C-alpha cells in the first residue's frame, strides 16, 4: 500500500498529456516505483497509439470513423487515469498488456 501512495502522484502526472508522461518518466527515474512505472507504460502506450493512428485516421472523410477513434482513445485514457486515481494496477482494455511488454524498460 505504501508503494502505491508514493507512486500515485507520478502515475497521475503520466496521464496529463505526452509532456506529463515525459515528466513522470524523469520523476520516476530515481525511485523506480513499480506502481508509477506501470501507469507510465500505460499512458505512454495510449499517447503513442493516438499519434500513430490519429494521423492516418484523420484522412478518412467520415465522421463516424474519426469519432469512433477519438472515443476509443478517450475510453482508454479515462480507464487508465481512473485506475491511477484509485490506486489500482489494471491494464487498459485491449492494448494494456501489449504496452506493458513493449515499454518494459520504463
Jmol script that loads the backbone (N, CA, C; Angstrom):
load data "model"
ATOM      1  N   UNK A   1       0.831  -1.201   0.000  1.00  0.00           N
ATOM      2  CA  UNK A   1       0.000   0.000   0.000  1.00  0.00           C
ATOM      3  C   UNK A   1       0.875   1.264   0.000  1.00  0.00           C
ATOM      4  N   UNK A   2       1.967   1.228   0.728  1.00  0.00           N
ATOM      5  CA  UNK A   2       2.843   2.387   0.808  1.00  0.00           C
ATOM      6  C   UNK A   2       3.443   2.725  -0.550  1.00  0.00           C
ATOM      7  N   UNK A   3       3.787   1.691  -1.326  1.00  0.00           N
ATOM      8  CA  UNK A   3       4.358   1.928  -2.653  1.00  0.00           C
ATOM      9  C   UNK A   3       3.350   2.602  -3.575  1.00  0.00           C
ATOM     10  N   UNK A   4       2.088   2.243  -3.445  1.00  0.00           N
ATOM     11  CA  UNK A   4       1.037   2.867  -4.262  1.00  0.00           C
ATOM     12  C   UNK A   4       0.923   4.347  -3.908  1.00  0.00           C
ATOM     13  N   UNK A   5       0.898   4.654  -2.628  1.00  0.00           N
ATOM     14  CA  UNK A   5       0.789   6.051  -2.205  1.00  0.00           C
ATOM     15  C   UNK A   5       1.992   6.871  -2.655  1.00  0.00           C
ATOM     16  N   UNK A   6       3.175   6.289  -2.625  1.00  0.00           N
ATOM     17  CA  UNK A   6       4.377   7.005  -3.050  1.00  0.00           C
ATOM     18  C   UNK A   6       4.384   7.259  -4.555  1.00  0.00           C
ATOM     19  N   UNK A   7       3.834   6.328  -5.342  1.00  0.00           N
ATOM     20  CA  UNK A   7       3.869   6.463  -6.789  1.00  0.00           C
ATOM     21  C   UNK A   7       2.629   7.065  -7.407  1.00  0.00           C
ATOM     22  N   UNK A   8       1.632   7.350  -6.573  1.00  0.00           N
ATOM     23  CA  UNK A   8       0.343   7.833  -7.095  1.00  0.00           C
ATOM     24  C   UNK A   8       0.471   9.167  -7.826  1.00  0.00           C
ATOM     25  N   UNK A   9       1.193  10.096  -7.274  1.00  0.00           N
ATOM     26  CA  UNK A   9       1.337  11.410  -7.902  1.00  0.00           C
ATOM     27  C   UNK A   9       2.005  11.281  -9.269  1.00  0.00           C
ATOM     28  N   UNK A  10       3.058  10.505  -9.346  1.00  0.00           N
ATOM     29  CA  UNK A  10       3.751  10.301 -10.619  1.00  0.00           C
ATOM     30  C   UNK A  10       2.843   9.609 -11.620  1.00  0.00           C
ATOM     31  N   UNK A  11       2.063   8.633 -11.153  1.00  0.00           N
ATOM     32  CA  UNK A  11       1.143   7.904 -12.027  1.00  0.00           C
ATOM     33  C   UNK A  11       0.091   8.844 -12.611  1.00  0.00           C
ATOM     34  N   UNK A  12      -0.434   9.730 -11.795  1.00  0.00           N
ATOM     35  CA  UNK A  12      -1.457  10.683 -12.257  1.00  0.00           C
ATOM     36  C   UNK A  12      -0.848  11.665 -13.265  1.00  0.00           C
ATOM     37  N   UNK A  13       0.349  12.161 -12.974  1.00  0.00           N
ATOM     38  CA  UNK A  13       1.015  13.100 -13.876  1.00  0.00           C
ATOM     39  C   UNK A  13       1.238  12.460 -15.248  1.00  0.00           C
ATOM     40  N   UNK A  14       1.492  11.167 -15.275  1.00  0.00           N
ATOM     41  CA  UNK A  14       1.790  10.489 -16.543  1.00  0.00           C
ATOM     42  C   UNK A  14       0.627  10.544 -17.531  1.00  0.00           C
ATOM     43  N   UNK A  15      -0.590  10.705 -17.046  1.00  0.00           N
ATOM     44  CA  UNK A  15      -1.759  10.768 -17.931  1.00  0.00           C
ATOM     45  C   UNK A  15      -2.087  12.182 -18.404  1.00  0.00           C
ATOM     46  N   UNK A  16      -1.372  13.181 -17.914  1.00  0.00           N
ATOM     47  CA  UNK A  16      -1.659  14.569 -18.284  1.00  0.00           C
ATOM     48  C   UNK A  16      -0.820  14.964 -19.489  1.00  0.00           C
ATOM     49  N   UNK A  17      -1.251  14.624 -20.656  1.00  0.00           N
ATOM     50  CA  UNK A  17      -0.612  14.869 -21.958  1.00  0.00           C
ATOM     51  C   UNK A  17       0.699  14.100 -22.091  1.00  0.00           C
ATOM     52  N   UNK A  18       1.237  14.096 -23.271  1.00  0.00           N
ATOM     53  CA  UNK A  18       2.500  13.397 -23.528  1.00  0.00           C
ATOM     54  C   UNK A  18       3.643  14.058 -22.761  1.00  0.00           C
ATOM     55  N   UNK A  19       3.549  15.360 -22.539  1.00  0.00           N
ATOM     56  CA  UNK A  19       4.574  16.076 -21.763  1.00  0.00           C
ATOM     57  C   UNK A  19       4.530  15.594 -20.314  1.00  0.00           C
ATOM     58  N   UNK A  20       3.337  15.359 -19.793  1.00  0.00           N
ATOM     59  CA  UNK A  20       3.204  14.810 -18.442  1.00  0.00           C
ATOM     60  C   UNK A  20       3.828  13.432 -18.334  1.00  0.00           C
ATOM     61  N   UNK A  21       3.698  12.642 -19.391  1.00  0.00           N
ATOM     62  CA  UNK A  21       4.308  11.310 -19.393  1.00  0.00           C
ATOM     63  C   UNK A  21       5.824  11.421 -19.347  1.00  0.00           C
ATOM     64  N   UNK A  22       6.380  12.344 -20.122  1.00  0.00           N
ATOM     65  CA  UNK A  22       7.832  12.539 -20.125  1.00  0.00           C
ATOM     66  C   UNK A  22       8.305  13.033 -18.759  1.00  0.00           C
ATOM     67  N   UNK A  23       7.560  13.956 -18.155  1.00  0.00           N
ATOM     68  CA  UNK A  23       7.900  14.447 -16.815  1.00  0.00           C
ATOM     69  C   UNK A  23       7.843  13.302 -15.807  1.00  0.00           C
ATOM     70  N   UNK A  24       6.815  12.457 -15.919  1.00  0.00           N
ATOM     71  CA  UNK A  24       6.662  11.328 -14.998  1.00  0.00           C
ATOM     72  C   UNK A  24       7.823  10.339 -15.137  1.00  0.00           C
ATOM     73  N   UNK A  25       8.308  10.149 -16.354  1.00  0.00           N
ATOM     74  CA  UNK A  25       9.465   9.261 -16.555  1.00  0.00           C
ATOM     75  C   UNK A  25      10.658   9.786 -15.768  1.00  0.00           C
ATOM     76  N   UNK A  26      10.903  11.095 -15.838  1.00  0.00           N
ATOM     77  CA  UNK A  26      12.014  11.684 -15.093  1.00  0.00           C
ATOM     78  C   UNK A  26      11.759  11.673 -13.586  1.00  0.00           C
ATOM     79  N   UNK A  27      10.496  11.870 -13.175  1.00  0.00           N
ATOM     80  CA  UNK A  27      10.149  11.818 -11.752  1.00  0.00           C
ATOM     81  C   UNK A  27      10.407  10.424 -11.182  1.00  0.00           C
ATOM     82  N   UNK A  28      10.171   9.405 -11.978  1.00  0.00           N
ATOM     83  CA  UNK A  28      10.297   8.026 -11.515  1.00  0.00           C
ATOM     84  C   UNK A  28      11.686   7.449 -11.765  1.00  0.00           C
ATOM     85  N   UNK A  29      12.561   8.228 -12.354  1.00  0.00           N
ATOM     86  CA  UNK A  29      13.889   7.747 -12.734  1.00  0.00           C
ATOM     87  C   UNK A  29      14.723   7.305 -11.534  1.00  0.00           C
ATOM     88  N   UNK A  30      14.656   8.037 -10.439  1.00  0.00           N
ATOM     89  CA  UNK A  30      15.471   7.721  -9.267  1.00  0.00           C
ATOM     90  C   UNK A  30      14.860   6.620  -8.412  1.00  0.00           C
ATOM     91  N   UNK A  31      13.560   6.724  -8.132  1.00  0.00           N
ATOM     92  CA  UNK A  31      12.923   5.804  -7.186  1.00  0.00           C
ATOM     93  C   UNK A  31      12.496   4.478  -7.806  1.00  0.00           C
ATOM     94  N   UNK A  32      12.192   4.470  -9.079  1.00  0.00           N
ATOM     95  CA  UNK A  32      11.713   3.272  -9.787  1.00  0.00           C
ATOM     96  C   UNK A  32      10.552   2.595  -9.048  1.00  0.00           C
ATOM     97  N   UNK A  33       9.519   3.372  -8.770  1.00  0.00           N
ATOM     98  CA  UNK A  33       8.315   2.864  -8.136  1.00  0.00           C
ATOM     99  C   UNK A  33       7.554   1.997  -9.139  1.00  0.00           C
ATOM    100  N   UNK A  34       7.196   0.774  -8.762  1.00  0.00           N
ATOM    101  CA  UNK A  34       6.550  -0.146  -9.709  1.00  0.00           C
ATOM    102  C   UNK A  34       5.148   0.307 -10.091  1.00  0.00           C
ATOM    103  N   UNK A  35       4.410   0.921  -9.164  1.00  0.00           N
ATOM    104  CA  UNK A  35       3.068   1.433  -9.467  1.00  0.00           C
ATOM    105  C   UNK A  35       3.153   2.558 -10.491  1.00  0.00           C
ATOM    106  N   UNK A  36       4.063   3.492 -10.270  1.00  0.00           N
ATOM    107  CA  UNK A  36       4.232   4.607 -11.203  1.00  0.00           C
ATOM    108  C   UNK A  36       4.725   4.103 -12.549  1.00  0.00           C
ATOM    109  N   UNK A  37       5.653   3.162 -12.553  1.00  0.00           N
ATOM    110  CA  UNK A  37       6.175   2.610 -13.809  1.00  0.00           C
ATOM    111  C   UNK A  37       5.067   1.946 -14.617  1.00  0.00           C
ATOM    112  N   UNK A  38       4.193   1.212 -13.941  1.00  0.00           N
ATOM    113  CA  UNK A  38       3.070   0.569 -14.620  1.00  0.00           C
ATOM    114  C   UNK A  38       2.223   1.604 -15.353  1.00  0.00           C
ATOM    115  N   UNK A  39       1.866   2.679 -14.664  1.00  0.00           N
ATOM    116  CA  UNK A  39       0.999   3.697 -15.264  1.00  0.00           C
ATOM    117  C   UNK A  39       1.734   4.547 -16.305  1.00  0.00           C
ATOM    118  N   UNK A  40       3.017   4.731 -16.144  1.00  0.00           N
ATOM    119  CA  UNK A  40       3.786   5.438 -17.174  1.00  0.00           C
ATOM    120  C   UNK A  40       3.748   4.642 -18.470  1.00  0.00           C
ATOM    121  N   UNK A  41       3.916   3.322 -18.378  1.00  0.00           N
ATOM    122  CA  UNK A  41       3.860   2.473 -19.573  1.00  0.00           C
ATOM    123  C   UNK A  41       2.485   2.525 -20.222  1.00  0.00           C
ATOM    124  N   UNK A  42       1.436   2.514 -19.409  1.00  0.00           N
ATOM    125  CA  UNK A  42       0.077   2.574 -19.948  1.00  0.00           C
ATOM    126  C   UNK A  42      -0.168   3.908 -20.654  1.00  0.00           C
ATOM    127  N   UNK A  43       0.182   5.009 -19.992  1.00  0.00           N
ATOM    128  CA  UNK A  43      -0.038   6.340 -20.568  1.00  0.00           C
ATOM    129  C   UNK A  43       0.780   6.538 -21.835  1.00  0.00           C
ATOM    130  N   UNK A  44       2.036   6.121 -21.808  1.00  0.00           N
ATOM    131  CA  UNK A  44       2.891   6.253 -22.980  1.00  0.00           C
ATOM    132  C   UNK A  44       2.307   5.467 -24.157  1.00  0.00           C
ATOM    133  N   UNK A  45       1.820   4.279 -23.893  1.00  0.00           N
ATOM    134  CA  UNK A  45       1.193   3.472 -24.942  1.00  0.00           C
ATOM    135  C   UNK A  45      -0.040   4.129 -25.525  1.00  0.00           C
ATOM    136  N   UNK A  46      -0.872   4.700 -24.671  1.00  0.00           N
ATOM    137  CA  UNK A  46      -2.093   5.373 -25.143  1.00  0.00           C
ATOM    138  C   UNK A  46      -1.725   6.561 -26.030  1.00  0.00           C
ATOM    139  N   UNK A  47      -0.783   7.376 -25.590  1.00  0.00           N
ATOM    140  CA  UNK A  47      -0.406   8.557 -26.366  1.00  0.00           C
ATOM    141  C   UNK A  47       0.272   8.185 -27.683  1.00  0.00           C
ATOM    142  N   UNK A  48       1.126   7.196 -27.672  1.00  0.00           N
ATOM    143  CA  UNK A  48       1.780   6.777 -28.920  1.00  0.00           C
ATOM    144  C   UNK A  48       0.757   6.178 -29.883  1.00  0.00           C
ATOM    145  N   UNK A  49      -0.186   5.401 -29.362  1.00  0.00           N
ATOM    146  CA  UNK A  49      -1.260   4.872 -30.213  1.00  0.00           C
ATOM    147  C   UNK A  49      -2.057   6.008 -30.826  1.00  0.00           C
ATOM    148  N   UNK A  50      -2.345   7.023 -30.031  1.00  0.00           N
ATOM    149  CA  UNK A  50      -3.086   8.181 -30.532  1.00  0.00           C
ATOM    150  C   UNK A  50      -2.342   8.860 -31.672  1.00  0.00           C
ATOM    151  N   UNK A  51      -1.038   9.087 -31.493  1.00  0.00           N
ATOM    152  CA  UNK A  51      -0.277   9.790 -32.527  1.00  0.00           C
ATOM    153  C   UNK A  51      -0.059   8.933 -33.768  1.00  0.00           C
ATOM    154  N   UNK A  52       0.213   7.643 -33.598  1.00  0.00           N
ATOM    155  CA  UNK A  52       0.466   6.783 -34.749  1.00  0.00           C
ATOM    156  C   UNK A  52      -0.789   6.506 -35.578  1.00  0.00           C
ATOM    157  N   UNK A  53      -1.917   6.341 -34.916  1.00  0.00           N
ATOM    158  CA  UNK A  53      -3.153   6.049 -35.642  1.00  0.00           C
ATOM    159  C   UNK A  53      -3.968   7.293 -35.970  1.00  0.00           C
ATOM    160  N   UNK A  54      -3.787   8.349 -35.197  1.00  0.00           N
ATOM    161  CA  UNK A  54      -4.582   9.559 -35.400  1.00  0.00           C
ATOM    162  C   UNK A  54      -4.339  10.232 -36.727  1.00  0.00           C
ATOM    163  N   UNK A  55      -3.101  10.261 -37.150  1.00  0.00           N
ATOM    164  CA  UNK A  55      -2.775  10.916 -38.420  1.00  0.00           C
ATOM    165  C   UNK A  55      -3.423  10.203 -39.608  1.00  0.00           C
ATOM    166  N   UNK A  56      -3.244   8.893 -39.769  1.00  0.00           N
ATOM    167  CA  UNK A  56      -3.895   8.228 -40.907  1.00  0.00           C
ATOM    168  C   UNK A  56      -5.428   8.239 -40.808  1.00  0.00           C
ATOM    169  N   UNK A  57      -5.952   8.134 -39.605  1.00  0.00           N
ATOM    170  CA  UNK A  57      -7.412   8.141 -39.454  1.00  0.00           C
ATOM    171  C   UNK A  57      -7.978   9.511 -39.788  1.00  0.00           C
ATOM    172  N   UNK A  58      -7.180  10.561 -39.606  1.00  0.00           N
ATOM    173  CA  UNK A  58      -7.615  11.908 -39.968  1.00  0.00           C
ATOM    174  C   UNK A  58      -7.894  12.068 -41.454  1.00  0.00           C
ATOM    175  N   UNK A  59      -7.328  11.199 -42.272  1.00  0.00           N
ATOM    176  CA  UNK A  59      -7.555  11.274 -43.717  1.00  0.00           C
ATOM    177  C   UNK A  59      -8.891  10.667 -44.145  1.00  0.00           C
ATOM    178  N   UNK A  60      -9.512   9.892 -43.278  1.00  0.00           N
ATOM    179  CA  UNK A  60     -10.842   9.373 -43.607  1.00  0.00           C
ATOM    180  C   UNK A  60     -11.817  10.540 -43.621  1.00  0.00           C
ATOM    181  N   UNK A  61     -12.579  10.627 -44.664  1.00  0.00           N
ATOM    182  CA  UNK A  61     -13.560  11.712 -44.739  1.00  0.00           C
ATOM    183  C   UNK A  61     -14.894  11.193 -44.223  1.00  0.00           C
ATOM    184  N   UNK A  62     -14.851  10.663 -43.000  1.00  0.00           N
ATOM    185  CA  UNK A  62     -16.034  10.054 -42.413  1.00  0.00           C
ATOM    186  C   UNK A  62     -16.024  10.364 -40.919  1.00  0.00           C
ATOM    187  N   UNK A  63     -17.022  11.081 -40.457  1.00  0.00           N
ATOM    188  CA  UNK A  63     -17.059  11.480 -39.061  1.00  0.00           C
ATOM    189  C   UNK A  63     -17.249  10.283 -38.140  1.00  0.00           C
ATOM    190  N   UNK A  64     -17.873   9.207 -38.620  1.00  0.00           N
ATOM    191  CA  UNK A  64     -18.076   8.029 -37.768  1.00  0.00           C
ATOM    192  C   UNK A  64     -16.743   7.342 -37.445  1.00  0.00           C
ATOM    193  N   UNK A  65     -15.860   7.257 -38.412  1.00  0.00           N
ATOM    194  CA  UNK A  65     -14.548   6.639 -38.186  1.00  0.00           C
ATOM    195  C   UNK A  65     -13.743   7.492 -37.216  1.00  0.00           C
ATOM    196  N   UNK A  66     -13.718   8.788 -37.459  1.00  0.00           N
ATOM    197  CA  UNK A  66     -12.957   9.694 -36.610  1.00  0.00           C
ATOM    198  C   UNK A  66     -13.519   9.729 -35.190  1.00  0.00           C
ATOM    199  N   UNK A  67     -14.846   9.824 -35.070  1.00  0.00           N
ATOM    200  CA  UNK A  67     -15.469   9.860 -33.746  1.00  0.00           C
ATOM    201  C   UNK A  67     -15.238   8.551 -32.991  1.00  0.00           C
ATOM    202  N   UNK A  68     -15.269   7.442 -33.696  1.00  0.00           N
ATOM    203  CA  UNK A  68     -15.016   6.145 -33.052  1.00  0.00           C
ATOM    204  C   UNK A  68     -13.599   6.080 -32.512  1.00  0.00           C
ATOM    205  N   UNK A  69     -12.653   6.565 -33.296  1.00  0.00           N
ATOM    206  CA  UNK A  69     -11.257   6.575 -32.864  1.00  0.00           C
ATOM    207  C   UNK A  69     -11.076   7.445 -31.626  1.00  0.00           C
ATOM    208  N   UNK A  70     -11.611   8.651 -31.661  1.00  0.00           N
ATOM    209  CA  UNK A  70     -11.490   9.565 -30.517  1.00  0.00           C
ATOM    210  C   UNK A  70     -12.145   8.970 -29.274  1.00  0.00           C
ATOM    211  N   UNK A  71     -13.293   8.331 -29.453  1.00  0.00           N
ATOM    212  CA  UNK A  71     -13.991   7.711 -28.327  1.00  0.00           C
ATOM    213  C   UNK A  71     -13.164   6.570 -27.745  1.00  0.00           C
ATOM    214  N   UNK A  72     -12.587   5.756 -28.614  1.00  0.00           N
ATOM    215  CA  UNK A  72     -11.751   4.635 -28.169  1.00  0.00           C
ATOM    216  C   UNK A  72     -10.550   5.130 -27.362  1.00  0.00           C
ATOM    217  N   UNK A  73      -9.856   6.122 -27.873  1.00  0.00           N
ATOM    218  CA  UNK A  73      -8.684   6.671 -27.171  1.00  0.00           C
ATOM    219  C   UNK A  73      -9.100   7.298 -25.844  1.00  0.00           C
ATOM    220  N   UNK A  74     -10.214   8.020 -25.845  1.00  0.00           N
ATOM    221  CA  UNK A  74     -10.682   8.651 -24.604  1.00  0.00           C
ATOM    222  C   UNK A  74     -11.032   7.613 -23.551  1.00  0.00           C
ATOM    223  N   UNK A  75     -11.668   6.528 -23.957  1.00  0.00           N
ATOM    224  CA  UNK A  75     -12.033   5.470 -23.003  1.00  0.00           C
ATOM    225  C   UNK A  75     -10.773   4.821 -22.425  1.00  0.00           C
ATOM    226  N   UNK A  76      -9.787   4.559 -23.282  1.00  0.00           N
ATOM    227  CA  UNK A  76      -8.528   4.006 -22.773  1.00  0.00           C
ATOM    228  C   UNK A  76      -7.881   4.954 -21.771  1.00  0.00           C
ATOM    229  N   UNK A  77      -7.824   6.239 -22.141  1.00  0.00           N
ATOM    230  CA  UNK A  77      -7.209   7.241 -21.264  1.00  0.00           C
ATOM    231  C   UNK A  77      -7.972   7.336 -19.936  1.00  0.00           C
ATOM    232  N   UNK A  78      -9.298   7.404 -20.008  1.00  0.00           N
ATOM    233  CA  UNK A  78     -10.120   7.526 -18.803  1.00  0.00           C
ATOM    234  C   UNK A  78      -9.957   6.311 -17.898  1.00  0.00           C
ATOM    235  N   UNK A  79      -9.940   5.128 -18.491  1.00  0.00           N
ATOM    236  CA  UNK A  79      -9.755   3.900 -17.724  1.00  0.00           C
ATOM    237  C   UNK A  79      -8.420   3.930 -16.977  1.00  0.00           C
ATOM    238  N   UNK A  80      -7.353   4.284 -17.684  1.00  0.00           N
ATOM    239  CA  UNK A  80      -6.042   4.347 -17.051  1.00  0.00           C
ATOM    240  C   UNK A  80      -5.955   5.427 -15.981  1.00  0.00           C
ATOM    241  N   UNK A  81      -6.496   6.598 -16.277  1.00  0.00           N
ATOM    242  CA  UNK A  81      -6.456   7.714 -15.332  1.00  0.00           C
ATOM    243  C   UNK A  81      -7.230   7.393 -14.061  1.00  0.00           C
ATOM    244  N   UNK A  82      -8.407   6.793 -14.207  1.00  0.00           N
ATOM    245  CA  UNK A  82      -9.220   6.441 -13.031  1.00  0.00           C
ATOM    246  C   UNK A  82      -8.525   5.364 -12.196  1.00  0.00           C
ATOM    247  N   UNK A  83      -7.864   4.427 -12.855  1.00  0.00           N
ATOM    248  CA  UNK A  83      -7.117   3.405 -12.115  1.00  0.00           C
ATOM    249  C   UNK A  83      -5.971   4.032 -11.331  1.00  0.00           C
ATOM    250  N   UNK A  84      -5.296   5.012 -11.922  1.00  0.00           N
ATOM    251  CA  UNK A  84      -4.212   5.703 -11.213  1.00  0.00           C
ATOM    252  C   UNK A  84      -4.777   6.462 -10.008  1.00  0.00           C
ATOM    253  N   UNK A  85      -5.899   7.131 -10.186  1.00  0.00           N
ATOM    254  CA  UNK A  85      -6.516   7.864  -9.070  1.00  0.00           C
ATOM    255  C   UNK A  85      -6.950   6.934  -7.948  1.00  0.00           C
ATOM    256  N   UNK A  86      -7.459   5.755  -8.312  1.00  0.00           N
ATOM    257  CA  UNK A  86      -7.964   4.801  -7.321  1.00  0.00           C
ATOM    258  C   UNK A  86      -6.880   3.891  -6.760  1.00  0.00           C
ATOM    259  N   UNK A  87      -5.661   4.028  -7.225  1.00  0.00           N
ATOM    260  CA  UNK A  87      -4.574   3.205  -6.724  1.00  0.00           C
ATOM    261  C   UNK A  87      -4.631   1.770  -7.212  1.00  0.00           C
ATOM    262  N   UNK A  88      -5.201   1.555  -8.387  1.00  0.00           N
ATOM    263  CA  UNK A  88      -5.321   0.208  -8.944  1.00  0.00           C
ATOM    264  C   UNK A  88      -4.321   0.021 -10.076  1.00  0.00           C
ATOM    265  N   UNK A  89      -3.914  -1.202 -10.276  1.00  0.00           N
ATOM    266  CA  UNK A  89      -2.913  -1.508 -11.284  1.00  0.00           C
ATOM    267  C   UNK A  89      -3.513  -2.460 -12.323  1.00  0.00           C
ATOM    268  N   UNK A  90      -4.544  -2.003 -13.016  1.00  0.00           N
ATOM    269  CA  UNK A  90      -5.195  -2.803 -14.051  1.00  0.00           C
ATOM    270  C   UNK A  90      -4.776  -2.281 -15.422  1.00  0.00           C
ATOM    271  N   UNK A  91      -4.422  -3.174 -16.347  1.00  0.00           N
ATOM    272  CA  UNK A  91      -4.074  -2.702 -17.701  1.00  0.00           C
ATOM    273  C   UNK A  91      -5.318  -2.205 -18.439  1.00  0.00           C
ATOM    274  N   UNK A  92      -5.114  -1.248 -19.337  1.00  0.00           N
ATOM    275  CA  UNK A  92      -6.234  -0.734 -20.121  1.00  0.00           C
ATOM    276  C   UNK A  92      -6.752  -1.842 -21.042  1.00  0.00           C
ATOM    277  N   UNK A  93      -8.033  -1.787 -21.405  1.00  0.00           N
ATOM    278  CA  UNK A  93      -8.598  -2.848 -22.253  1.00  0.00           C
ATOM    279  C   UNK A  93      -7.886  -2.955 -23.609  1.00  0.00           C
ATOM    280  N   UNK A  94      -7.844  -4.141 -24.126  1.00  0.00           N
ATOM    281  CA  UNK A  94      -7.312  -4.493 -25.449  1.00  0.00           C
ATOM    282  C   UNK A  94      -5.797  -4.376 -25.563  1.00  0.00           C
ATOM    283  N   UNK A  95      -5.224  -3.242 -25.220  1.00  0.00           N
ATOM    284  CA  UNK A  95      -3.819  -2.979 -25.507  1.00  0.00           C
ATOM    285  C   UNK A  95      -2.908  -2.906 -24.284  1.00  0.00           C
ATOM    286  N   UNK A  96      -3.472  -2.941 -23.092  1.00  0.00           N
ATOM    287  CA  UNK A  96      -2.696  -2.736 -21.867  1.00  0.00           C
ATOM    288  C   UNK A  96      -1.553  -3.709 -21.671  1.00  0.00           C
ATOM    289  N   UNK A  97      -1.798  -4.994 -21.899  1.00  0.00           N
ATOM    290  CA  UNK A  97      -0.737  -5.996 -21.743  1.00  0.00           C
ATOM    291  C   UNK A  97       0.370  -5.784 -22.777  1.00  0.00           C
ATOM    292  N   UNK A  98      -0.031  -5.405 -23.987  1.00  0.00           N
ATOM    293  CA  UNK A  98       0.943  -5.119 -25.038  1.00  0.00           C
ATOM    294  C   UNK A  98       1.835  -3.941 -24.640  1.00  0.00           C
ATOM    295  N   UNK A  99       1.235  -2.888 -24.071  1.00  0.00           N
ATOM    296  CA  UNK A  99       2.008  -1.727 -23.623  1.00  0.00           C
ATOM    297  C   UNK A  99       3.012  -2.125 -22.551  1.00  0.00           C
ATOM    298  N   UNK A 100       2.594  -3.003 -21.634  1.00  0.00           N
ATOM    299  CA  UNK A 100       3.490  -3.448 -20.562  1.00  0.00           C
ATOM    300  C   UNK A 100       4.716  -4.170 -21.120  1.00  0.00           C
ATOM    301  N   UNK A 101       4.506  -4.995 -22.121  1.00  0.00           N
ATOM    302  CA  UNK A 101       5.616  -5.730 -22.720  1.00  0.00           C
ATOM    303  C   UNK A 101       6.502  -4.808 -23.578  1.00  0.00           C
ATOM    304  N   UNK A 102       5.861  -3.927 -24.335  1.00  0.00           N
ATOM    305  CA  UNK A 102       6.587  -3.055 -25.248  1.00  0.00           C
ATOM    306  C   UNK A 102       7.493  -2.057 -24.511  1.00  0.00           C
ATOM    307  N   UNK A 103       6.994  -1.515 -23.423  1.00  0.00           N
ATOM    308  CA  UNK A 103       7.725  -0.471 -22.692  1.00  0.00           C
ATOM    309  C   UNK A 103       8.271  -0.989 -21.351  1.00  0.00           C
ATOM    310  N   UNK A 104       8.675  -2.239 -21.297  1.00  0.00           N
ATOM    311  CA  UNK A 104       9.125  -2.821 -20.034  1.00  0.00           C
ATOM    312  C   UNK A 104      10.365  -2.153 -19.460  1.00  0.00           C
ATOM    313  N   UNK A 105      11.085  -1.377 -20.252  1.00  0.00           N
ATOM    314  CA  UNK A 105      12.284  -0.706 -19.748  1.00  0.00           C
ATOM    315  C   UNK A 105      11.973   0.539 -18.919  1.00  0.00           C
ATOM    316  N   UNK A 106      10.729   1.008 -18.949  1.00  0.00           N
ATOM    317  CA  UNK A 106      10.367   2.207 -18.171  1.00  0.00           C
ATOM    318  C   UNK A 106       9.924   1.828 -16.783  1.00  0.00           C
TER     319      UNK A 106
END
end "model"
wireframe off; spacefill off
backbone 0.3
color backbone group
